[in-house]
């Protein structure tokens, strides 16, 4: 296995990780900003007031994006295991 192949495998793994985490991170950031703005407007500084909706938004995002995430993971696994003979050289 050449160093270029290893770099390509690692690059592909990191890009797949980025694209799999991006939708959930986007949902969490949007929920965090919305809750922070709501706390500023209402002057409520309770930590449970902001934590519970953020967790609920993450769970909703996970449920919505899970089929897409599983499909991407299956495509990545097929890509890696499909060329297994090429990596053994």
Residue pairs with C-beta under 8 A, 6 or more apart in sequence:
1 87
1 88
1 89
5 86
5 87
9 80
9 87
12 76
12 79
13 76
16 72
16 73
16 76
19 72
20 69
20 72
20 73
23 61
23 65
23 68
23 69
24 58
24 61
24 62
24 65
27 57
27 58
27 60
27 61
28 54
28 57
28 58
28 61
30 57
31 53
31 54
31 57
31 58
32 50
32 54
35 49
35 50
35 53
35 54
36 50
38 44
39 45
39 49
39 50
